[in-house]
């Protein structure tokens, strides 16, 4: 069969099946569809760089920052894919063997899964492991939480929550000054 015959046969096949696209139709197993809760979570572990003094005798370890990013996907009307704008570009989730990924990071269905991953990262980096708390940005609400969980007033208070509230209040005070 010559190239001309192949092209003619391909043209006849395309005429017979006009809906034939080069892309495969997404199947339920490989097409992303957000769950009913809607939100997904990404872990965000960063390193704050230190200025290195080569002649210094006391080298400080790097400082790590930990966070959880809440991802709400939107349906792109042009492509029909679920996308999330990360501040720079639209990202679309992709499937791998152990779940869904967004870029190079794993997507978590629940906040607890993302918190567990942050705990593993903290242990790996040798940082103090504490529970991740969703704290309000209201100063009076934080002060009420601090007094309710004060270890001197309440013997079975949550020490990690108390420490997280104190640290957030300190950060808020330093920003406002």
N, C-alpha and C positions, 0 to 999 in steps of 0.2 A: 504494500500500500504506500503510495507516495504522500508527500506532505499536503498536496492539493486535495487528494482524496480524504485525508484525515480532517482537514479544515472543513470540507463540504459535509462530511458526516457529523462533525461537531455542530455546524450551523443547522443541519436538519434536526439534530437532537434538541438544540436550543429552541427551534420553532415549535417542536412538539411539546416541550415542557417550558413555557415562558416564565414560570415561577422559580426556576432553578437559579439559586444564588450560589456564589462561591462559598459563602459562610454557612456553616451548619446551623440548623435551627436549635435554639437553646432548649435543652431538655430540663425537666424538673430537677435532675440531680446536679447539673452544672450551672443553672441560672440562679443568680442571687435574688432572693426575695426576703425583705425584712420581716422579722417576727412581729407579733401583735404588740409587744411592749414598745417597739419602735426604736429605742435607743440601743446603740452598741458602745463599747468602751475600748479605748486604746491606752496602753501604758506609755508614759513619757518619762524616760530616764535621761537626764542630761548631766554634763560635767561642767562645773564652773572652773575656768582655767585660772591658774595662779601664775604670777610672774616668777620665773625661775631665776634665782641668783646662783650662778655657778660656784661662787666662793662661800656660800652659806653652809654652815655645818648642820643646821636643823632644817631638814627638808620636810615640808608639809604634804600630807597626802591630798589628792584631789577632793574637792567638795562636790558631792552628787546632789542633784535635785530630782525629786520624784513627783509625778503627777498623773492624774487620770483624765483623759480627754473624752468627753461625751460626743458621740457621732450620731447625727440624725441624717439619714440619707434622703435625697430628693430624686424623683424620677425625671430623667432628661427626656423631654418630649421628642427631640430629634432622633436620638439613638435608641430610646426605649430602655436604657441601662440606668441602674441606680448609681448616683454619684454623690460625692461629698467634696465641698470646696474647703481646702485646708489653709486658705489664706494666700496661696500662690497659684495653685492649679486644681482642677477637678480630678478627683481620684475615684476609681471604681474598684470595688472589691474583687478579688480573684480567689479561686478555690485551689487548695493544695491538699496533701494527704490528711492533715490533721485539723482541717477547718478552713476558715476564711481569713484572708490577709488583706490589709490595705497598705500598699507600698511594701515596705519590708517588715511591717509590724503586724502582729496577730490581733484579730478582732475578737473581743470577748462578748458573749451574749449577756452576761450578768456583771454587775459591778463587783460582786464577790470574787468572781474569777480574775478580774483585773487587779483587785486588791491582793489576792493570793500571789499573783505574779510579781507585784511590787514588793511583797514581803520576801520572796525568793531573791529578787535583785538586791534588796537591802542586806540580806544575809551574805550574798556573794560579794558585795562591796565592803563588807565589814562595818556597816553603819548600824546605828541603834534601831532596832526593829520595834515599830509602834504601829498601832492600828490606824488606818487612814480614816479621818473623820470629815464629814461634810459640815463645816462650821459656817454659821451665818456671818454676813459682813456688818451686822448691826452691833455697835459697841455695847449697848445696854444689854442685849441678849447674851453677848459673850460674858459680860460681868456676872449676870445671873447664873450662867452655867458654871463659871469659875467658883462662885460661892457655894453652889449646890454640890460640887464635886471636890470641895476643899478637903484634903486628907485629915486635917485637925478637927474638922467639924463632923465629918462623916467617915466612920471607920471602914465601911465597905464601898467607898467611892472608887470610881474608875480613874486610876492614876494616869493612864495614858491620855484619857480625855482631858483631865485637868492640865497636864503638861502641854497638850496641843493648844488648849484655849489660852494659856499663859503666853505661849510663843506667838500665837496669832495676835493677841493684844499688843505684845511688844512690837511686832512688825507694823501693826497699824499705827501705833504711836510714833514710831520712827519715820514712817512715811508722811504723817501729818505735820511733823516739825520742820 
